Amino acid sequence: MSKSIFYHAGCPVCISAEHDIINLIGADNVEIVNIDENRNRISEAEQAGVESVPALVTPNGHTLHINFGASMADVKG
């Protein structure tokens, strides 16, 4: 993986964190994935270790959970 992936669910907490992440590491260094809109990416997020969103998966595979917004169980519905 060459850039970080920021997974979120589109809620206000997630959108705020998305803006902060982009400001911190730059839009060219992060892929933004709204899993509420891209539900086919949920299993990918879980395999990367995402247990709640918003979360950032770094290029070396570390999963950083940022402010608890919603568990993956909540996201799956």
N, C-alpha and C positions, 0 to 999 in steps of 0.2 A: 504494500500500500504506500503510495507516494504522498498522499495528503491525509489530513485528519478527516473524520466523518462526524458530523454533528447530527445526532438523531433527536427529533422532538415531535410533539403531538399537536402543535399549532395553538396551544393555549397561551394566554398572556404571559405567564412565567417563562414559557419556552421561547416565545418571540423576543422577549427582552433579553434572555440569555443568548439567543442567536445573534442579536445586534452586538452584544458585548464580545462574543467570540470572534465575530468578523472584525471588530475594531482591534482586538488584541493580536490576532494572528494573520489577518488579511484574507480577503475573499478568495484569492488565488490559492490559498493554502488549506482550504476547508471545503468539503462537499456538504451541503445542507440537505438533510433528508427529513421531510415531514411525513412521519409514518401514518398519520391520519389520512393523508392524501395518497400515500404510496404504501398501502397495506401489504403489498407483496415483499416489502423490505423488512417486515417484522422479524421473520425467522433469521435473516442476516444479522439484525441487531442483537437478537438473543444469542446467536452463535458467537458474536464478538464480546459477549459478557454484559450487555446492557440489561440491567434489572429494573431501571426506572428512567424516565425521560424528564428533563433534558439530560443528555449524556454525550460526551465527546470521546471518540475512539481515536487514539493517536496513531501516527504512522508505524510505530513499533508494536502496536496491538494492545496498548494499555487502555482500559476503559475508565474514564473519569466521570463520575456522576456529579451533576451540577444542580444544586438546589432541588429538592424532591418535588416534582410536579405531578407525576402519575406513574404507578407501577406498570409493568408490561402487561400484567393481568387486566388492569383497568383499560389499557390501550386496546387490547384484543377484544374487550367487550364480552 
